[in-house]
Amino acid sequence: MFPFANLIHPEGWRFVAIFAGVAVLLSLFSSTFGWIGGILTAWCFYFFRNPTRVTPDRDGLVISPADGKVVGIKETVPPSEWEMGDEPRVRISIFLNVFDVHINRIPISGTVRKVIYHPGKFFNASLDKASEFNERNTVIIDMGNGDDMAVVQIAGLIARRIVCDIENDDKAVVGSQYGIIRFGSRADIYLPVGAKSLVIEGQRTIGGETVIADLQSSEPARQGSVV
C-alpha cells in the first residue's frame, strides 16, 4: 500500500493531483503563480487530512460526528419521512469551516435503519435555515434499544458534494468514518427523545472524540459562558 494513503481521505487524492498539476503549469509562466499554486495544493492536502482520533467507548455516550463550531441547539420535530415520531428532539448543529477536518464519523453504535438524500439549495451552512433547505444526506441509526438517532450531512455555500459510504442495514460503529463533505459544510444530529446536550453554542467539537450527550446520565443541558 502507498505509505501515505491514510494521510488524507480517498476523496482527496484526485483533487490534490489536480491542484498540483495546475501549480506545475502555472510555474511555467510565472514563479509567483507557481508558488500560489503550491500553497493551494498544500491547502487541498490539508483540507482532506485524515487524523487519528481516540473515541470514548462507554455505552450511552454520543460522540460528535464532525469537527467544527456548535452554532445551534434547539428542540425540533424531525421530518415525517424519517419515521422518528412527532415528539421534539434536541438538534445540535455543527458548522465546519474550510479549515476544519471534513470527514464525518458515526455518533453512536447501532444499525443503519435508513439513508435519505435530500436535494436542496446551498445557503451558508452556518444559518439555521440550512437544516431545512440545503442539500443534505440523513443517516438514521437504530440503537437496538427502541431508540434511534439521526445524523445529517449538510452542504454549504461552497460545498457541492456529499459523500456517504454507509447504506441501509449496515452496522454503525461509534467513531468510525462514514463520509465527507466538500468544502465547508454542516452536520446536524438529532438526539433521542429526552436526551440533553452536553455541549453549548460557540463550543468547538472534535469529530470522533467530543462527547455531546450521555444517554445514561440525568444531567441537565449544560450552560456556559465566554471567558
Backbone hydrogen bonds in HBPLUS format (Angstrom, degrees):
<---DONOR---> <-ACCEPTOR-->    atom                        ^
c    i                          cat <-CA-CA->   ^        H-A-AA   ^      H-
h    n   atom  resd res      DA  || num        DHA   H-A  angle D-A-AA Bond
n    s   type  num  typ     dist DA aas  dist angle  dist       angle   num
A0005-ALA N   A0002-PHE O   3.00 MM   3  5.28 165.6  2.02 124.5 125.0     1
A0007-LEU N   A0004-PHE O   3.07 MM   3  5.41 165.9  2.09 115.7 119.9     2
A0050-ASN N   A0007-LEU O   2.78 MM  43  5.36 146.5  1.89 144.9 137.2     3
A0009-HIS N   A0048-PHE O   2.78 MM  39  5.56 153.5  1.85 158.1 163.4     4
A0012-GLY N   A0009-HIS O   2.79 MM   3  5.52 159.0  1.83 126.1 132.9     5
A0015-PHE N   A0012-GLY O   3.08 MM   3  5.32 121.0  2.44 103.0 118.0     6
A0016-VAL N   A0012-GLY O   2.93 MM   4  6.18 160.4  1.97 160.9 167.2     7
A0017-ALA N   A0013-TRP O   2.95 MM   4  6.17 158.2  2.00 148.4 154.4     8
A0018-ILE N   A0014-ARG O   2.93 MM   4  6.11 153.5  2.00 140.0 147.1     9
A0019-PHE N   A0015-PHE O   2.85 MM   4  6.06 170.1  1.86 155.5 157.8    10
A0020-ALA N   A0016-VAL O   2.86 MM   4  5.99 160.2  1.90 148.4 154.4    11
A0021-GLY N   A0017-ALA O   2.89 MM   4  6.03 156.9  1.94 145.3 151.7    12
A0022-VAL N   A0018-ILE O   2.97 MM   4  6.22 160.9  2.01 152.9 157.6    13
A0023-ALA N   A0019-PHE O   2.92 MM   4  6.13 153.5  1.99 145.2 153.1    14
A0024-VAL N   A0020-ALA O   2.98 MM   4  6.28 152.8  2.05 148.6 155.1    15
A0025-LEU N   A0021-GLY O   3.07 MM   4  6.36 161.7  2.10 148.1 152.8    16
A0026-LEU N   A0022-VAL O   2.84 MM   4  6.07 161.2  1.87 153.9 159.3    17
A0027-SER N   A0023-ALA O   2.96 MM   4  6.13 148.9  2.06 143.1 151.4    18
A0028-LEU N   A0025-LEU O   3.11 MM   3  5.36 143.2  2.25 102.1 112.6    19
A0029-PHE N   A0026-LEU O   3.00 MM   3  5.45 146.5  2.11 109.2 118.7    20
A0030-SER N   A0026-LEU O   2.97 MM   4  6.24 156.2  2.02 154.4 162.2    21
A0034-GLY N   A0030-SER O   2.93 MM   4  6.17 149.2  2.03 142.5 152.2    22
A0035-TRP N   A0031-SER O   2.89 MM   4  6.18 151.2  1.98 146.0 152.2    23
A0036-ILE N   A0032-THR O   3.00 MM   4  6.34 158.4  2.05 149.3 155.5    24
A0037-GLY N   A0033-PHE O   2.86 MM   4  6.11 159.6  1.90 149.2 154.8    25
A0038-GLY N   A0034-GLY O   2.86 MM   4  6.11 148.2  1.96 143.1 152.6    26
A0039-ILE N   A0035-TRP O   2.90 MM   4  6.20 153.9  1.97 150.8 157.0    27
A0040-LEU N   A0036-ILE O   2.99 MM   4  6.28 160.4  2.03 151.3 156.4    28
A0041-THR N   A0037-GLY O   2.92 MM   4  6.11 146.7  2.03 142.3 151.8    29
A0042-ALA N   A0038-GLY O   2.98 MM   4  6.25 155.2  2.05 145.4 151.6    30
A0043-TRP N   A0039-ILE O   2.92 MM   4  6.23 152.6  1.99 146.3 154.3    31
A0044-CYS N   A0040-LEU O   2.93 MM   4  6.16 153.4  2.00 143.4 150.3    32
A0045-PHE N   A0041-THR O   3.02 MM   4  6.33 159.5  2.06 149.9 154.7    33
A0046-TYR N   A0042-ALA O   2.92 MM   4  6.16 154.3  1.99 144.3 152.0    34
A0047-PHE N   A0043-TRP O   2.77 MM   4  6.02 152.1  1.84 151.9 159.5    35
A0048-PHE N   A0044-CYS O   3.23 MM   4  6.49 156.8  2.29 149.9 153.6    36
A0049-ARG N   A0046-TYR O   3.22 MM   3  5.14 163.9  2.24 106.9 109.7    37
A0061-LEU N   A0058-ARG O   3.33 MM   3  6.05 165.9  2.35 138.5 139.7    38
A0215-LEU N   A0060-GLY O   2.75 MM 155  4.64 167.2  1.76 141.9 138.2    39
A0062-VAL N   A0213-ALA O   2.85 MM 151  5.01 170.3  1.86 149.0 146.3    40
A0212-ILE N   A0062-VAL O   2.80 MM 150  5.71 158.9  1.84 157.0 164.0    41
A0063-ILE N   A0107-PRO O   2.91 MM  44  4.52 171.2  1.92 133.9 134.6    42
A0064-SER N   A0210-THR O   2.80 MM 146  5.41 158.6  1.85 158.8 166.1    43
A0208-GLY N   A0064-SER O   2.90 MM 144  5.76 165.9  1.92 158.7 157.9    44
A0105-ARG N   A0065-PRO O   2.90 MM  40  4.55 157.2  1.95 126.2 132.9    45
A0068-GLY N   A0205-THR O   3.20 MM 137  5.43 149.1  2.30 139.5 135.5    46
A0205-THR N   A0068-GLY O   2.80 MM 137  5.43 159.4  1.84 152.6 158.9    47
A0069-LYS N   A0095-PHE O   2.96 MM  26  5.20 157.6  2.01 143.9 146.8    48
A0095-PHE N   A0069-LYS O   2.79 MM  26  5.20 163.3  1.82 153.2 149.5    49
A0070-VAL N   A0203-GLN O   2.86 MM 133  5.49 168.4  1.87 163.7 167.1    50
A0202-GLY N   A0070-VAL O   2.75 MM 132  5.24 172.0  1.76 149.5 152.0    51
A0071-VAL N   A0093-SER O   2.87 MM  22  5.70 150.1  1.96 144.3 154.0    52
A0093-SER N   A0072-GLY O   2.83 MM  21  4.98 164.8  1.85 154.5 154.7    53
A0074-LYS N   A0091-ARG O   3.11 MM  17  5.42 157.2  2.16 142.5 148.3    54
A0091-ARG N   A0074-LYS O   2.68 MM  17  5.42 166.3  1.70 159.3 163.0    55
A0076-THR N   A0089-ARG O   2.82 MM  13  5.42 155.7  1.88 148.7 152.2    56
A0089-ARG N   A0076-THR O   2.85 MM  13  5.42 164.4  1.88 135.1 136.8    57
A0082-TRP N   A0079-PRO O   3.07 MM   3  5.74 161.5  2.11 118.6 124.5    58
A0083-GLU N   A0080-SER O   3.04 MM   3  5.57 157.8  2.09 115.5 122.0    59
A0191-LEU N   A0090-VAL O   2.97 MM 101  5.56 163.1  2.00 169.7 167.6    60
A0092-ILE N   A0189-ILE O   2.96 MM  97  5.33 161.6  1.99 152.2 154.2    61
A0189-ILE N   A0092-ILE O   2.94 MM  97  5.33 147.6  2.04 144.0 154.4    62
A0094-ILE N   A0187-ALA O   2.79 MM  93  5.15 162.1  1.82 150.9 157.1    63
A0187-ALA N   A0094-ILE O   2.84 MM  93  5.15 156.2  1.89 147.4 155.6    64
A0096-LEU N   A0185-SER O   2.84 MM  89  5.17 170.0  1.85 140.1 142.1    65
A0185-SER N   A0096-LEU O   3.00 MM  89  5.17 148.8  2.10 137.8 147.5    66
A0100-ASP N   A0097-ASN O   3.08 MM   3  5.55 165.8  2.10 118.1 122.6    67
A0104-ASN N   A0179-GLY O   2.77 MM  75  5.20 173.5  1.78 138.7 141.0    68
A0178-TYR N   A0104-ASN O   2.99 MM  74  5.94 160.9  2.02 147.1 148.8    69
A0106-ILE N   A0176-SER O   2.86 MM  70  5.52 155.2  1.92 153.6 160.2    70
A0175-GLY N   A0106-ILE O   2.79 MM  69  5.11 176.3  1.79 147.1 145.9    71
A0110-GLY N   A0172-ALA O   2.95 MM  62  5.07 152.0  2.03 138.7 139.2    72
A0172-ALA N   A0110-GLY O   2.81 MM  62  5.07 168.8  1.82 139.6 141.1    73
A0111-THR N   A0142-ASP O   2.84 MM  31  5.14 158.7  1.89 143.9 150.2    74
A0142-ASP N   A0111-THR O   2.76 MM  31  5.14 165.8  1.78 163.0 157.9    75
A0112-VAL N   A0170-ASP O   2.88 MM  58  5.36 172.8  1.88 163.6 166.0    76
A0169-ASP N   A0112-VAL O   2.71 MM  57  4.92 160.6  1.75 148.7 147.8    77
A0113-ARG N   A0140-ILE O   2.81 MM  27  5.60 151.6  1.89 153.1 162.0    78
A0140-ILE N   A0114-LYS O   2.87 MM  26  5.24 172.0  1.88 164.0 165.4    79
A0116-ILE N   A0138-THR O   2.83 MM  22  5.04 161.2  1.86 147.0 153.5    80
A0138-THR N   A0116-ILE O   2.74 MM  22  5.04 170.9  1.75 154.8 155.4    81
A0118-HIS N   A0136-ARG O   2.78 MM  18  5.21 171.9  1.78 166.3 163.4    82
A0136-ARG N   A0118-HIS O   2.94 MM  18  5.21 162.6  1.97 150.2 155.8    83
A0121-LYS N   A0133-PHE O   2.85 MM  12  5.91 163.0  1.88 143.6 143.5    84
A0135-GLU N   A0121-LYS O   2.95 MM  14  5.57 145.3  2.07 155.7 147.2    85
A0127-LEU N   A0124-ASN O   3.06 MM   3  5.82 168.2  2.08 124.2 128.0    86
A0130-ALA N   A0127-LEU O   3.11 MM   3  5.63 158.6  2.15 113.0 119.7    87
A0131-SER N   A0128-ASP O   3.22 MM   3  6.11 155.3  2.29 123.1 126.6    88
A0132-GLU N   A0129-LYS O   3.10 MM   3  5.44 139.7  2.27 105.5 115.9    89
A0133-PHE N   A0129-LYS O   2.95 MM   4  6.09 164.4  1.97 161.4 166.3    90
A0134-ASN N   A0130-ALA O   3.12 MM   4  4.89 153.8  2.19 120.5 127.3    91
A0155-ALA N   A0135-GLU O   2.87 MM  20  5.50 164.7  1.90 156.2 161.4    92
A0137-ASN N   A0153-GLN O   2.80 MM  16  5.13 150.6  1.88 145.1 154.7    93
A0153-GLN N   A0137-ASN O   2.84 MM  16  5.13 162.8  1.87 153.5 153.6    94
A0139-VAL N   A0151-VAL O   2.92 MM  12  5.42 166.5  1.94 156.7 161.1    95
A0151-VAL N   A0139-VAL O   2.96 MM  12  5.42 158.5  2.00 150.2 156.8    96
A0141-ILE N   A0149-MET O   2.74 MM   8  5.28 165.7  1.76 165.8 168.7    97
A0149-MET N   A0141-ILE O   3.02 MM   8  5.28 145.8  2.14 139.6 150.3    98
A0143-MET N   A0147-ASP O   3.08 MM   4  5.80 160.6  2.12 149.2 154.6    99
A0150-ALA N   A0190-TYR O   3.32 MM  40  5.07 159.9  2.37 133.6 139.1   100
A0190-TYR N   A0150-ALA O   2.77 MM  40  5.07 162.4  1.80 149.4 155.6   101
A0152-VAL N   A0188-ASP O   2.71 MM  36  4.96 164.3  1.73 153.0 156.7   102
A0188-ASP N   A0152-VAL O   2.98 MM  36  4.96 153.6  2.05 136.9 144.8   103
A0154-ILE N   A0186-ARG O   2.84 MM  32  5.01 156.6  1.90 165.6 158.8   104
A0186-ARG N   A0154-ILE O   3.04 MM  32  5.01 147.8  2.15 148.3 150.4   105
A0160-ARG N   A0182-ARG O   3.06 MM  22  6.37 123.1  2.39 137.4 147.0   106
A0182-ARG N   A0161-ARG O   3.08 MM  21  5.52 168.4  2.10 161.2 164.9   107
A0163-VAL N   A0180-ILE O   2.86 MM  17  5.22 165.8  1.88 172.7 173.9   108
A0180-ILE N   A0163-VAL O   2.98 MM  17  5.22 144.9  2.10 132.8 142.7   109
A0165-ASP N   A0178-TYR O   2.69 MM  13  5.18 171.0  1.70 152.6 154.8   110
A0170-ASP N   A0167-GLU O   3.08 MM   3  5.65 157.8  2.13 138.6 139.3   111
A0176-SER N   A0173-VAL O   2.99 MM   3  5.66 163.2  2.02 142.3 146.1   112
A0195-ALA N   A0192-PRO O   3.09 MM   3  5.63 165.7  2.11 135.2 138.8   113
A0222-ARG N   A0197-SER O   3.16 MM  25  6.58 156.4  2.22 157.2 163.9   114
A0198-LEU N   A0212-ILE O   2.80 MM  14  4.95 168.4  1.81 135.6 134.4   115
A0203-GLN N   A0200-ILE O   3.08 MM   3  5.68 161.9  2.11 138.2 141.1   116
A0209-GLU N   A0206-ILE O   3.07 MM   3  5.52 160.6  2.11 135.8 136.0   117
A0210-THR N   A0206-ILE O   3.01 MM   4  5.28 173.4  2.01 151.2 153.2   118
A0217-SER N   A0214-ASP O   3.18 MM   3  5.47 165.7  2.20 114.1 116.1   119
